[in-house]
């Protein structure tokens, strides 16, 4: 799974963890990407979105569907 936000294209970054003795170890910081359903171009799709885009309202969630109880006709 590519850890990339489909809206802001946030992706993993790399760098060094530096210890007290100044030893550098390579590391990766991963974005907080979630799978969710969103309205994209009028259709509902499952997209990978970072939590910042969800919080700021960049992503629109689909309308909750309501199901009516089936009525029996006798």
PyMOL commands that set and color helices and strands:
alter all, ss='L'
color gray80, all
select helices_A, chain A and resi 51-56
alter helices_A, ss='H'
color red, helices_A
select strands_A, chain A and resi 13-18+24-29+33-40+43-50
alter strands_A, ss='S'
color yellow, strands_A
deselect
rebuild
show_as cartoon
